[in-house]
Amino acid sequence: MLERLKSMLIKEFIQALRDPRMRFILFIIPAFQTVVFGYAVNTDVRRVKTAIYDLDNSQESRELAAQFVKSGYFDITEYVSREDRVRELVDRGEVKAVLRMNRGLSELLRAGRPASLQIILDGTDSNTAGIVLNYAARIAARYSDQLQVARTSGSGDGLSRLGGVELSSRAWFNENLESRNYYVPAVIANIVLIITMLLSSMAVVREKEIGTIEQIIVTPIGKGEFILGKTIPFVLIGFIDVAIITAVAVFWFEVPIRGSIPLLFGGTALFLMSSLGFGLYISTVSRTQQQAMMSAFFFIFPAMLLSGFAFPIETMPEAAQWLTYLNPLRYYLVIIRGIFLKGVGFDILWPQLAALAVLGACILGFAVSRFKKTL
């Protein structure tokens, strides 16, 4: 049995790696994709293109504008002097925000009265607009506090001795709240899913299409040996890709990995049972490699959308939330993010590991039962 399995493995490795372009796709492209996704999949908002419409033109208005510049969130591209220019900049998409300070702002501030500050936002991207609005509110509040402190400390009336409530916040696991630390580990799961499923979905159908399935049928190799010979090379390729992408995440993007690396590969092994199982099932029911590839993509994209990669599962409709429990990628993402960011171990992640084991055994078992060593 071992000799037959060895021959099968050698054949699969030769078939998968003999083409230099295939080796490039399997081992270099994942690292390149990680770099691209690491920069592209980023919800942090920095250097928002902003115009200043200062009708007051006072020291206070200039100080307030300087507060926005010093924050690092806003990049002042133009100082406008006409109302129609404001509309033109926003309509053309040349700025995402316009900071408008009306006449009389300095007089109101010096008199200790509230002064209005308007920020005009391009709301086509509601997520970015909401973040920018939050930034602007925090900067305006901080400037207001600075004026209040300066006024009370110089008045000598004892107001500076009044107590107050100060909110102190602390973020665990992702201290700087960088979205890259959240998304880059998830890229590992998505790339492993895509590569292993595409490879396995074409494993059996390729034999049918090129006419070598008849040669395999007449050999003494058993069905289990054939499936092992088809899947073990893809398992090893999946592990290598995980190692490459993890290295890129840690050394290029400086994403922390606080948990157990052996546990990461253990969770990967359980996840590969599901991805390879789905791929093998597709391969057994498809007649051509093109059909298998299209069928694999019909599974890959819903799996990614229902995994919590980009959209929180809690915000999905209840029916979709129930559907995510059948998605192995959901559990694998929890494992990867838990190991990378939280440093948690088996005692915390065992429910996700158990779910992957059950799903993987069911999916792989069903795929194996579908394969018949007959034409």
LUMMAR-194536 format. One record per residue (C-alpha): residue number from 1; residue in three letters; x, y, z. Coordinates in Angstrom, 2 decimals. Each point is the difference from the previous one (the first is absolute). Layout:
<rs>
+-----+------+---------+---------+---------+
: seq : type :      c1 :      c2 :      c3 :
+-----+------+---------+---------+---------+
: NUM :  ALA :       X :       Y :       Z :
...
+-----+------+---------+---------+---------+
</rs>
This chain:
<rs>
+-----+------+---------+---------+---------+
: seq : type :      c1 :      c2 :      c3 :
+-----+------+---------+---------+---------+
:   1 :  MET :    0.00 :    0.00 :    0.00 :
:   2 :  LEU :    2.78 :    2.42 :    0.93 :
:   3 :  GLU :    1.77 :   -0.60 :   -3.30 :
:   4 :  ARG :   -3.17 :    0.69 :   -1.97 :
:   5 :  LEU :   -0.68 :    3.14 :    2.04 :
:   6 :  LYS :    3.60 :    1.13 :   -0.45 :
:   7 :  SER :   -0.27 :   -0.38 :   -3.76 :
:   8 :  MET :   -3.26 :    1.96 :    0.03 :
:   9 :  LEU :    1.54 :    2.81 :    2.02 :
:  10 :  ILE :    3.04 :    0.23 :   -2.25 :
:  11 :  LYS :   -2.29 :    0.19 :   -3.05 :
:  12 :  GLU :   -2.12 :    2.79 :    1.54 :
:  13 :  PHE :    3.00 :    2.06 :    1.08 :
:  14 :  ILE :    1.56 :   -0.30 :   -3.44 :
:  15 :  GLN :   -3.27 :    0.95 :   -1.65 :
:  16 :  ALA :   -0.55 :    2.98 :    2.30 :
:  17 :  LEU :    3.54 :    1.37 :    0.07 :
:  18 :  ARG :    1.59 :   -0.87 :   -3.32 :
:  19 :  ASP :   -1.17 :    3.25 :   -1.63 :
:  20 :  PRO :    2.06 :    3.02 :    1.23 :
:  21 :  ARG :   -3.05 :    2.21 :   -0.44 :
:  22 :  MET :   -1.99 :   -2.29 :    2.30 :
:  23 :  ARG :    2.71 :    0.20 :    2.66 :
:  24 :  PHE :   -0.12 :    3.79 :   -0.31 :
:  25 :  ILE :   -3.77 :    0.00 :    0.44 :
:  26 :  LEU :    0.05 :   -2.33 :    3.01 :
:  27 :  PHE :    2.80 :    1.57 :    2.04 :
:  28 :  ILE :    0.81 :    3.52 :   -1.25 :
:  29 :  ILE :   -3.45 :    1.32 :   -0.87 :
:  30 :  PRO :   -1.37 :   -0.58 :    3.56 :
:  31 :  ALA :    2.76 :    2.17 :    1.45 :
:  32 :  PHE :   -0.64 :    2.67 :   -2.65 :
:  33 :  GLN :   -3.75 :   -0.12 :    0.68 :
:  34 :  THR :    0.60 :    0.41 :    3.71 :
:  35 :  VAL :    2.02 :    3.15 :   -0.62 :
:  36 :  VAL :   -2.67 :    1.39 :   -2.34 :
:  37 :  PHE :   -2.91 :   -0.86 :    2.30 :
:  38 :  GLY :    1.90 :    1.23 :    3.04 :
:  39 :  TYR :    0.20 :    3.47 :   -1.51 :
:  40 :  ALA :   -3.37 :   -0.05 :   -1.78 :
:  41 :  VAL :   -2.24 :   -1.51 :    2.69 :
:  42 :  ASN :    0.34 :    2.79 :    2.50 :
:  43 :  THR :   -2.86 :    1.92 :    1.60 :
:  44 :  ASP :    2.23 :    2.48 :    1.82 :
:  45 :  VAL :   -0.59 :    3.54 :   -1.25 :
:  46 :  ARG :    3.10 :    2.14 :   -0.31 :
:  47 :  ARG :    0.84 :    3.29 :   -1.74 :
:  48 :  VAL :   -3.53 :    0.85 :   -1.09 :
:  49 :  LYS :    0.11 :    2.59 :   -2.77 :
:  50 :  THR :   -1.56 :    3.08 :    1.58 :
:  51 :  ALA :   -0.71 :    3.57 :   -1.05 :
:  52 :  ILE :   -0.20 :    2.94 :    2.42 :
:  53 :  TYR :   -2.73 :    2.60 :   -0.47 :
:  54 :  ASP :    0.95 :    2.63 :    2.58 :
:  55 :  LEU :   -2.43 :    2.93 :    0.02 :
:  56 :  ASP :    1.25 :    1.30 :    3.35 :
:  57 :  ASN :    3.72 :    0.11 :   -0.88 :
:  58 :  SER :    1.02 :    0.54 :    3.62 :
:  59 :  GLN :    2.69 :   -1.37 :    2.26 :
:  60 :  GLU :   -2.48 :   -2.41 :    1.57 :
:  61 :  SER :   -1.19 :   -1.34 :   -3.35 :
:  62 :  ARG :    3.59 :   -0.52 :   -1.14 :
:  63 :  GLU :    0.84 :   -1.78 :    3.26 :
:  64 :  LEU :   -3.00 :   -2.26 :   -0.45 :
:  65 :  ALA :    1.04 :   -0.84 :   -3.58 :
:  66 :  ALA :    3.51 :   -0.75 :    1.28 :
:  67 :  GLN :   -1.49 :   -2.48 :    2.49 :
:  68 :  PHE :   -1.50 :   -1.95 :   -2.89 :
:  69 :  VAL :    3.32 :   -0.02 :   -1.87 :
:  70 :  LYS :    2.03 :   -1.10 :    3.04 :
:  71 :  SER :   -2.34 :   -2.92 :    0.66 :
:  72 :  GLY :    1.35 :   -1.83 :   -3.06 :
:  73 :  TYR :   -3.49 :   -0.98 :   -1.09 :
:  74 :  PHE :   -0.60 :    3.00 :   -2.25 :
:  75 :  ASP :    2.07 :    1.21 :   -2.95 :
:  76 :  ILE :   -0.85 :    3.59 :   -0.92 :
:  77 :  THR :    0.10 :    0.25 :   -3.78 :
:  78 :  GLU :   -1.59 :    3.41 :   -0.56 :
:  79 :  TYR :   -1.23 :    3.13 :    1.75 :
:  80 :  VAL :   -3.17 :    1.12 :   -1.76 :
:  81 :  SER :   -1.66 :    3.39 :    0.01 :
:  82 :  ARG :   -3.24 :   -0.65 :   -1.92 :
:  83 :  GLU :   -3.08 :   -2.08 :    0.74 :
:  84 :  ASP :   -0.19 :   -1.37 :   -3.52 :
:  85 :  ARG :    3.60 :   -1.22 :    0.24 :
:  86 :  VAL :   -0.97 :   -2.12 :    3.00 :
:  87 :  ARG :   -2.71 :   -1.74 :   -2.00 :
:  88 :  GLU :    2.30 :   -0.44 :   -2.98 :
:  89 :  LEU :    2.72 :   -1.68 :    2.08 :
:  90 :  VAL :   -2.45 :   -2.42 :    1.60 :
:  91 :  ASP :   -1.80 :   -0.75 :   -3.27 :
:  92 :  ARG :    3.25 :   -0.78 :   -1.77 :
:  93 :  GLY :    1.17 :   -2.19 :    2.87 :
:  94 :  GLU :    3.16 :    2.08 :    0.42 :
:  95 :  VAL :   -0.63 :    0.24 :    3.75 :
:  96 :  LYS :   -1.83 :   -2.22 :    2.46 :
:  97 :  ALA :   -0.66 :    2.73 :    2.55 :
:  98 :  VAL :   -0.32 :    3.76 :    0.20 :
:  99 :  LEU :    0.53 :    1.80 :    3.29 :
: 100 :  ARG :   -2.11 :    3.18 :    0.13 :
: 101 :  MET :    0.51 :    2.66 :    2.68 :
: 102 :  ASN :   -2.59 :    2.79 :   -0.07 :
: 103 :  ARG :    0.53 :    3.66 :    0.71 :
: 104 :  GLY :   -0.07 :    0.94 :    3.65 :
: 105 :  LEU :    1.56 :   -3.26 :    1.18 :
: 106 :  SER :    2.84 :    1.77 :    1.85 :
: 107 :  GLU :   -2.34 :    2.51 :    1.64 :
: 108 :  LEU :   -2.23 :   -2.76 :    1.35 :
: 109 :  LEU :    2.96 :   -1.97 :    1.31 :
: 110 :  ARG :    1.51 :    3.04 :    1.74 :
: 111 :  ALA :   -3.35 :    0.74 :    1.58 :
: 112 :  GLY :   -0.17 :   -3.55 :    1.37 :
: 113 :  ARG :   -3.00 :   -0.88 :   -2.12 :
: 114 :  PRO :   -0.38 :   -3.09 :   -2.20 :
: 115 :  ALA :    1.02 :    0.48 :   -3.62 :
: 116 :  SER :   -1.11 :   -2.24 :   -2.83 :
: 117 :  LEU :    2.45 :   -1.83 :   -2.22 :
: 118 :  GLN :   -1.30 :   -1.74 :   -3.12 :
: 119 :  ILE :    1.61 :   -2.95 :   -1.74 :
: 120 :  ILE :   -1.37 :   -0.95 :   -3.42 :
: 121 :  LEU :    0.58 :   -3.65 :   -0.90 :
: 122 :  ASP :   -0.15 :   -2.03 :   -3.17 :
: 123 :  GLY :   -2.46 :   -2.66 :    1.19 :
: 124 :  THR :    0.22 :   -2.36 :   -2.98 :
: 125 :  ASP :    2.18 :   -2.25 :    2.16 :
: 126 :  SER :   -2.04 :   -0.01 :    3.19 :
: 127 :  ASN :    2.59 :   -1.98 :    2.00 :
: 128 :  THR :    2.81 :    2.46 :   -0.77 :
: 129 :  ALA :   -2.28 :    2.99 :    0.56 :
: 130 :  GLY :   -1.00 :   -1.31 :    3.43 :
: 131 :  ILE :    3.63 :   -0.50 :    1.02 :
: 132 :  VAL :    0.99 :    3.47 :   -1.25 :
: 133 :  LEU :   -2.91 :    1.55 :    1.88 :
: 134 :  ASN :    1.15 :   -1.73 :    3.18 :
: 135 :  TYR :    3.53 :    1.30 :   -0.50 :
: 136 :  ALA :   -1.26 :    3.56 :   -0.52 :
: 137 :  ALA :   -2.20 :   -0.15 :    3.10 :
: 138 :  ARG :    2.90 :   -1.17 :    2.15 :
: 139 :  ILE :    2.33 :    2.73 :   -1.31 :
: 140 :  ALA :   -2.61 :    2.73 :    0.53 :
: 141 :  ALA :   -0.72 :   -1.29 :    3.52 :
: 142 :  ARG :    3.70 :   -0.04 :    0.85 :
: 143 :  TYR :    0.43 :    3.58 :   -1.25 :
: 144 :  SER :   -3.01 :    1.08 :    2.03 :
: 145 :  ASP :    1.50 :   -1.62 :    3.11 :
: 146 :  GLN :    3.28 :    1.83 :   -0.60 :
: 147 :  LEU :   -1.82 :    3.33 :   -0.20 :
: 148 :  GLN :   -1.93 :   -0.80 :    3.16 :
: 149 :  VAL :    3.15 :   -0.90 :    1.92 :
: 150 :  ALA :    1.78 :    3.15 :   -1.19 :
: 151 :  ARG :   -2.98 :    2.15 :    0.96 :
: 152 :  THR :   -0.55 :   -1.46 :    3.48 :
: 153 :  SER :    3.69 :   -0.17 :    0.92 :
: 154 :  GLY :    0.45 :    3.67 :   -0.81 :
: 155 :  SER :   -3.18 :    1.30 :    1.56 :
: 156 :  GLY :    1.00 :   -0.46 :    3.63 :
: 157 :  ASP :   -3.60 :   -0.75 :    1.02 :
: 158 :  GLY :    0.69 :   -3.55 :    1.15 :
: 159 :  LEU :   -1.73 :   -1.68 :   -2.90 :
: 160 :  SER :    3.18 :   -1.86 :   -0.89 :
: 161 :  ARG :   -0.29 :   -1.89 :    3.31 :
: 162 :  LEU :   -3.33 :   -1.54 :   -0.93 :
: 163 :  GLY :    0.07 :   -3.76 :   -0.51 :
: 164 :  GLY :   -1.08 :   -1.80 :   -3.11 :
: 165 :  VAL :   -0.49 :   -3.40 :   -1.54 :
: 166 :  GLU :    2.77 :   -1.24 :   -2.25 :
: 167 :  LEU :   -0.48 :   -3.03 :   -2.20 :
: 168 :  SER :    3.05 :   -2.25 :   -0.29 :
: 169 :  SER :   -0.21 :   -2.67 :   -2.69 :
: 170 :  ARG :    2.15 :   -3.05 :   -0.65 :
: 171 :  ALA :   -0.26 :   -2.45 :   -2.88 :
: 172 :  TRP :    1.06 :   -3.58 :    0.62 :
: 173 :  PHE :    1.75 :   -2.22 :   -2.56 :
: 174 :  ASN :    0.19 :    2.67 :   -2.74 :
: 175 :  GLU :    1.26 :    2.95 :    2.02 :
: 176 :  ASN :    0.23 :    2.48 :   -2.87 :
: 177 :  LEU :   -3.29 :   -1.14 :   -1.54 :
: 178 :  GLU :    1.69 :   -0.66 :   -3.35 :
: 179 :  SER :   -2.35 :   -1.73 :   -2.40 :
: 180 :  ARG :    2.96 :   -1.63 :   -1.76 :
: 181 :  ASN :    0.65 :   -2.15 :    3.07 :
: 182 :  TYR :   -3.58 :   -1.23 :   -0.26 :
: 183 :  TYR :   -0.16 :   -0.64 :   -3.74 :
: 184 :  VAL :    3.46 :   -1.32 :   -0.92 :
: 185 :  PRO :   -0.29 :   -3.23 :    2.07 :
: 186 :  ALA :   -3.35 :   -0.62 :   -1.66 :
: 187 :  VAL :    1.69 :    0.19 :   -3.40 :
: 188 :  ILE :    1.78 :   -3.23 :    0.96 :
: 189 :  ALA :   -3.32 :   -1.81 :    0.26 :
: 190 :  ASN :   -1.34 :    1.37 :   -3.26 :
: 191 :  ILE :    3.10 :   -0.79 :   -2.05 :
: 192 :  VAL :    0.28 :   -3.52 :    1.44 :
: 193 :  LEU :   -3.68 :   -0.57 :   -0.79 :
: 194 :  ILE :    0.35 :    1.21 :   -3.59 :
: 195 :  ILE :    3.21 :   -1.89 :   -0.83 :
: 196 :  THR :   -0.86 :   -3.35 :    1.61 :
: 197 :  MET :   -3.57 :   -0.04 :   -1.25 :
: 198 :  LEU :    0.98 :    0.84 :   -3.58 :
: 199 :  LEU :    2.75 :   -2.62 :    0.00 :
: 200 :  SER :   -2.17 :   -2.74 :    1.47 :
: 201 :  SER :   -3.04 :    0.89 :   -2.13 :
: 202 :  MET :    2.04 :   -0.80 :   -3.09 :
: 203 :  ALA :    1.80 :   -3.05 :    1.41 :
: 204 :  VAL :   -2.35 :   -2.77 :   -1.19 :
: 205 :  VAL :   -1.62 :    1.78 :   -2.92 :
: 206 :  ARG :    3.45 :    0.65 :   -1.48 :
: 207 :  GLU :    0.56 :   -3.76 :   -0.16 :
: 208 :  LYS :   -3.32 :   -0.36 :   -1.81 :
: 209 :  GLU :    0.69 :    2.82 :   -2.43 :
: 210 :  ILE :    3.48 :   -1.14 :   -1.07 :
: 211 :  GLY :   -1.03 :   -3.66 :   -0.13 :
: 212 :  THR :    2.21 :   -1.43 :    2.76 :
: 213 :  ILE :   -2.89 :   -1.03 :    2.27 :
: 214 :  GLU :   -0.25 :   -3.30 :   -1.89 :
: 215 :  GLN :    3.62 :   -0.80 :    0.87 :
: 216 :  ILE :   -0.70 :    0.67 :    3.68 :
: 217 :  ILE :   -3.10 :   -2.19 :   -0.05 :
: 218 :  VAL :    1.92 :   -3.06 :   -1.16 :
: 219 :  THR :    2.75 :    0.45 :    2.62 :
: 220 :  PRO :   -0.24 :   -1.85 :    3.36 :
: 221 :  ILE :   -0.10 :    3.28 :    1.92 :
: 222 :  GLY :   -3.03 :    0.28 :    2.29 :
: 223 :  LYS :   -2.49 :    2.86 :    0.24 :
: 224 :  GLY :    1.40 :    1.19 :    3.33 :
: 225 :  GLU :    3.57 :   -0.10 :   -1.29 :
: 226 :  PHE :   -1.05 :    1.95 :   -3.08 :
: 227 :  ILE :   -1.69 :    2.71 :    2.11 :
: 228 :  LEU :    3.00 :    0.22 :    2.35 :
: 229 :  GLY :    2.36 :    0.25 :   -2.94 :
: 230 :  LYS :   -2.10 :    2.83 :   -1.42 :
: 231 :  THR :   -0.40 :    1.99 :    3.22 :
: 232 :  ILE :    3.31 :   -0.35 :    1.90 :
: 233 :  PRO :    1.97 :    2.13 :   -2.52 :
: 234 :  PHE :   -2.61 :    2.76 :    0.30 :
: 235 :  VAL :    0.16 :   -0.20 :    3.80 :
: 236 :  LEU :    3.77 :    0.53 :   -0.11 :
: 237 :  ILE :   -0.42 :    2.87 :   -2.48 :
: 238 :  GLY :   -2.57 :    1.56 :    2.35 :
: 239 :  PHE :    2.42 :   -0.23 :    2.94 :
: 240 :  ILE :    2.79 :    1.58 :   -2.04 :
: 241 :  ASP :   -2.28 :    2.85 :   -1.07 :
: 242 :  VAL :   -1.04 :    0.60 :    3.63 :
: 243 :  ALA :    3.68 :    0.21 :    0.99 :
: 244 :  ILE :    0.81 :    2.41 :   -2.84 :
: 245 :  ILE :   -2.98 :    2.28 :    0.62 :
: 246 :  THR :    0.58 :   -0.02 :    3.77 :
: 247 :  ALA :    3.61 :    1.07 :   -0.58 :
: 248 :  VAL :   -1.16 :    2.86 :   -2.24 :
: 249 :  ALA :   -2.60 :    1.09 :    2.58 :
: 250 :  VAL :    2.47 :   -0.04 :    2.90 :
: 251 :  PHE :    3.16 :    1.35 :   -1.63 :
: 252 :  TRP :   -1.44 :    2.33 :   -2.65 :
: 253 :  PHE :   -3.18 :    1.34 :    1.62 :
: 254 :  GLU :    1.20 :   -0.53 :    3.59 :
: 255 :  VAL :   -3.23 :   -1.74 :    0.96 :
: 256 :  PRO :    0.57 :   -1.58 :    3.43 :
: 257 :  ILE :   -0.35 :   -3.75 :    0.41 :
: 258 :  ARG :   -0.51 :   -0.59 :    3.71 :
: 259 :  GLY :   -1.30 :   -3.56 :    0.02 :
: 260 :  SER :    1.20 :   -3.49 :   -0.79 :
: 261 :  ILE :    1.29 :   -0.66 :   -3.52 :
: 262 :  PRO :   -0.55 :   -3.79 :    0.35 :
: 263 :  LEU :   -3.63 :    0.77 :    0.88 :
: 264 :  LEU :   -0.21 :    2.17 :   -3.12 :
: 265 :  PHE :    1.12 :   -2.91 :   -2.18 :
: 266 :  GLY :   -2.29 :   -2.37 :    1.89 :
: 267 :  GLY :   -2.99 :    2.24 :   -0.73 :
: 268 :  THR :    1.18 :    0.26 :   -3.60 :
: 269 :  ALA :    0.03 :   -3.80 :   -0.29 :
: 270 :  LEU :   -3.60 :   -0.19 :    1.21 :
: 271 :  PHE :   -1.04 :    2.78 :   -2.37 :
: 272 :  LEU :    1.69 :   -1.72 :   -2.94 :
: 273 :  MET :   -2.24 :   -3.02 :    0.58 :
: 274 :  SER :   -2.98 :    2.17 :   -0.90 :
: 275 :  SER :    1.54 :    1.95 :   -2.88 :
: 276 :  LEU :    1.47 :   -3.12 :   -1.60 :
: 277 :  GLY :   -3.21 :   -1.91 :    0.62 :
: 278 :  PHE :   -2.05 :    2.61 :   -1.83 :
: 279 :  GLY :    2.57 :    0.06 :   -2.79 :
: 280 :  LEU :   -0.02 :   -3.78 :   -0.40 :
: 281 :  TYR :   -3.79 :   -0.06 :   -0.08 :
: 282 :  ILE :   -0.01 :    2.62 :   -2.75 :
: 283 :  SER :    2.64 :   -1.98 :   -1.87 :
: 284 :  THR :   -2.03 :   -3.21 :    0.10 :
: 285 :  VAL :   -3.19 :    1.58 :   -1.36 :
: 286 :  SER :    1.65 :    2.21 :   -2.64 :
: 287 :  ARG :    0.78 :   -1.10 :   -3.54 :
: 288 :  THR :    2.56 :    2.64 :   -0.97 :
: 289 :  GLN :    2.61 :    2.04 :    1.86 :
: 290 :  GLN :   -1.72 :    3.21 :   -1.06 :
: 291 :  GLN :   -3.26 :   -1.21 :    1.50 :
: 292 :  ALA :    1.81 :   -0.98 :    3.21 :
: 293 :  MET :    1.68 :    3.40 :    0.28 :
: 294 :  MET :   -3.26 :    1.90 :   -0.46 :
: 295 :  SER :   -1.73 :   -2.23 :    2.57 :
: 296 :  ALA :    2.80 :    0.64 :    2.50 :
: 297 :  PHE :   -0.39 :    3.76 :   -0.35 :
: 298 :  PHE :   -3.75 :   -0.34 :    0.63 :
: 299 :  PHE :    0.94 :   -1.38 :    3.42 :
: 300 :  ILE :    3.03 :    2.19 :    0.77 :
: 301 :  PHE :   -1.65 :    3.42 :   -0.20 :
: 302 :  PRO :   -3.06 :   -0.81 :    2.17 :
: 303 :  ALA :    2.34 :   -1.66 :    2.50 :
: 304 :  MET :    2.10 :    3.17 :    0.19 :
: 305 :  LEU :   -3.03 :    2.29 :    0.31 :
: 306 :  LEU :   -1.56 :   -2.13 :    2.76 :
: 307 :  SER :    3.21 :   -0.48 :    1.97 :
: 308 :  GLY :    0.27 :    3.33 :    1.82 :
: 309 :  PHE :    3.06 :    0.98 :   -2.04 :
: 310 :  ALA :   -1.35 :    3.37 :   -1.14 :
: 311 :  PHE :   -3.44 :    0.29 :    1.61 :
: 312 :  PRO :   -0.77 :   -0.84 :    3.65 :
: 313 :  ILE :   -2.21 :   -3.07 :    0.29 :
: 314 :  GLU :   -2.02 :    1.72 :    2.74 :
: 315 :  THR :   -1.27 :    2.60 :   -2.48 :
: 316 :  MET :   -1.26 :   -2.59 :   -2.51 :
: 317 :  PRO :   -3.65 :   -1.06 :   -0.19 :
: 318 :  GLU :   -0.86 :   -2.81 :    2.39 :
: 319 :  ALA :   -0.43 :   -2.54 :   -2.80 :
: 320 :  ALA :    3.47 :    0.81 :   -1.33 :
: 321 :  GLN :    1.46 :   -0.27 :    3.49 :
: 322 :  TRP :   -1.35 :   -3.54 :    0.33 :
: 323 :  LEU :    1.44 :   -0.82 :   -3.41 :
: 324 :  THR :    3.49 :    1.05 :    1.13 :
: 325 :  TYR :    0.09 :   -2.92 :    2.45 :
: 326 :  LEU :    0.40 :   -2.30 :   -3.01 :
: 327 :  ASN :    2.93 :    2.05 :   -1.31 :
: 328 :  PRO :    3.43 :   -1.42 :    1.03 :
: 329 :  LEU :    1.67 :    3.32 :   -0.85 :
: 330 :  ARG :   -1.90 :    1.67 :    2.85 :
: 331 :  TYR :    1.67 :   -2.21 :    2.62 :
: 332 :  TYR :    3.42 :    0.16 :   -1.64 :
: 333 :  LEU :   -0.04 :    3.81 :    0.09 :
: 334 :  VAL :   -0.76 :   -0.03 :    3.73 :
: 335 :  ILE :    2.94 :   -2.38 :    0.53 :
: 336 :  ILE :    2.45 :    2.04 :   -2.07 :
: 337 :  ARG :   -0.96 :    3.35 :    1.52 :
: 338 :  GLY :    0.01 :   -1.48 :    3.49 :
: 339 :  ILE :    3.52 :   -1.40 :   -0.46 :
: 340 :  PHE :    1.40 :    3.11 :   -1.69 :
: 341 :  LEU :   -1.55 :    2.80 :    2.02 :
: 342 :  LYS :   -1.18 :   -1.47 :    3.31 :
: 343 :  GLY :    2.52 :   -2.76 :    0.55 :
: 344 :  VAL :   -2.73 :   -2.37 :    1.20 :
: 345 :  GLY :    0.52 :   -3.76 :    0.03 :
: 346 :  PHE :   -1.90 :   -3.26 :   -0.25 :
: 347 :  ASP :   -1.98 :    0.68 :    3.19 :
: 348 :  ILE :   -1.70 :    2.94 :   -1.72 :
: 349 :  LEU :   -0.06 :   -1.17 :   -3.63 :
: 350 :  TRP :   -1.11 :   -3.59 :    0.52 :
: 351 :  PRO :   -3.64 :    0.68 :   -1.09 :
: 352 :  GLN :    1.21 :    1.33 :   -3.36 :
: 353 :  LEU :    2.49 :   -2.86 :   -0.37 :
: 354 :  ALA :   -2.72 :   -2.53 :    0.82 :
: 355 :  ALA :   -2.38 :    1.58 :   -2.51 :
: 356 :  LEU :    2.69 :   -0.15 :   -2.70 :
: 357 :  ALA :    0.70 :   -3.64 :    0.83 :
: 358 :  VAL :   -3.67 :   -0.97 :   -0.25 :
: 359 :  LEU :   -0.63 :    1.99 :   -3.20 :
: 360 :  GLY :    3.24 :   -1.24 :   -1.56 :
: 361 :  ALA :   -0.72 :   -3.64 :    0.78 :
: 362 :  CYS :   -3.55 :    0.26 :   -1.40 :
: 363 :  ILE :    0.98 :    1.90 :   -3.15 :
: 364 :  LEU :    3.07 :   -2.12 :   -0.77 :
: 365 :  GLY :   -1.86 :   -3.21 :    0.75 :
: 366 :  PHE :   -2.83 :    0.99 :   -2.33 :
: 367 :  ALA :    2.45 :    0.90 :   -2.75 :
: 368 :  VAL :    1.82 :   -3.33 :    0.34 :
: 369 :  SER :   -3.29 :   -1.92 :   -0.12 :
: 370 :  ARG :   -0.90 :    1.80 :   -3.22 :
: 371 :  PHE :    3.18 :   -1.18 :   -1.72 :
: 372 :  LYS :   -0.37 :   -3.28 :   -1.88 :
: 373 :  LYS :    2.93 :   -1.73 :   -1.56 :
: 374 :  THR :   -2.01 :   -0.67 :   -3.10 :
: 375 :  LEU :   -0.87 :    1.86 :   -3.16 :
+-----+------+---------+---------+---------+
</rs>
